[in-house]
Amino acid sequence: MTLTVFLALLAAALMHASWNALIKVRSDRFASISITALGTAIAAVPVLPFVPVPSLAAWPWIAASVTIHIGYRLFLVRAYDAGDMAQTYPLARGTAPLLTAAGAFFFNNEVPTGIAMLGIVLLSCGTVLMSLRGGLHLERFNHRAVKYALLTAVLISAYTLSDGNGARITTPAISYAAWLFVCDGMTATIIGFASRGRAIVPVIAREWKTGLLAGILTAASYGIALWAMTKAPIASVAALRETSIFFGLVISVIFLGEAATRWRVIAAISILAGAMALRLS
């Protein structure tokens, strides 16, 4: 993996952790994540006149991704409602790279190098450890939160593979990203109004600035990831993007008042070691 791709993905990871933290602290997370999707679409609209419309071959991937993202947002919100960010965020994001690596092997015939696989495993082990022992006692393990987090992980893996393949057949990749964000944002907004009706309007009026900021961060973060998937193996990109969990730890400690325990520090070291292994792969 080149240094440019590596540094770009670290920046994307920081942005990803930041918008997740913004959603976590909202009182109405379903409405907030719907507004975030709308913000992502608004951020992407100015790009559309400057990029070509994706080819017909790319649209099934966009349709699949929009559908998967509907479930992803639903289970992500339920996971956050059920448990602490310190547990749900690492577990959802940390198990996804292993699932993505398996999917890329079976569907894309991508076989990670030895050091890349080591990096993926180290990252995943660090995130699972952070979830198991990240400020929570094992006897207080939240099974409901874990269930939703794992379902979220499956959907993360699914949309990563779908978008990785879609971006690879679209030139430039930003064209795929921009049209995906617009379609996804419109869909999320329609679902938000269908689910909440007029009750969502006061939430939009109150939180539109936060939603727009989170949307811009989402668009930038995932846009970078899609570009990186055209330059490096999908599994490696997906794994390195999950260094967002390390940034999530920092955010949760500094801004959300969660504890920085010994286990979380050990998990963070494992995550950073995995990132370094992916950089060397």
Protein Blocks (a to p, Z undefined) as FASTA:
>chain_A
ZZklmmmmmmmmmmmmmmmmmmmmpmblmlmmmmmmmmmmmmmmmmmmmpccddfklmmm
mmmmmmmmmmmmmmmmmmmmmmcfklmmmmmmmmmmmmmmmmmmmmnopacdfklmmmmm
mmmmmmmmmmmmnopafklocfklmmmmmmmmmmmmmmmmmmmmmmmmpccfklmmmmmm
mmmmmmmmmmmmmmnmmmlmmmmmmmmmmmmmmmmmmmmmmmmmmmmmmmbcfklmmmmm
mmmmmmmmmmmmmmnopacdfklmmmmmmmmmmmmmmmmZZ
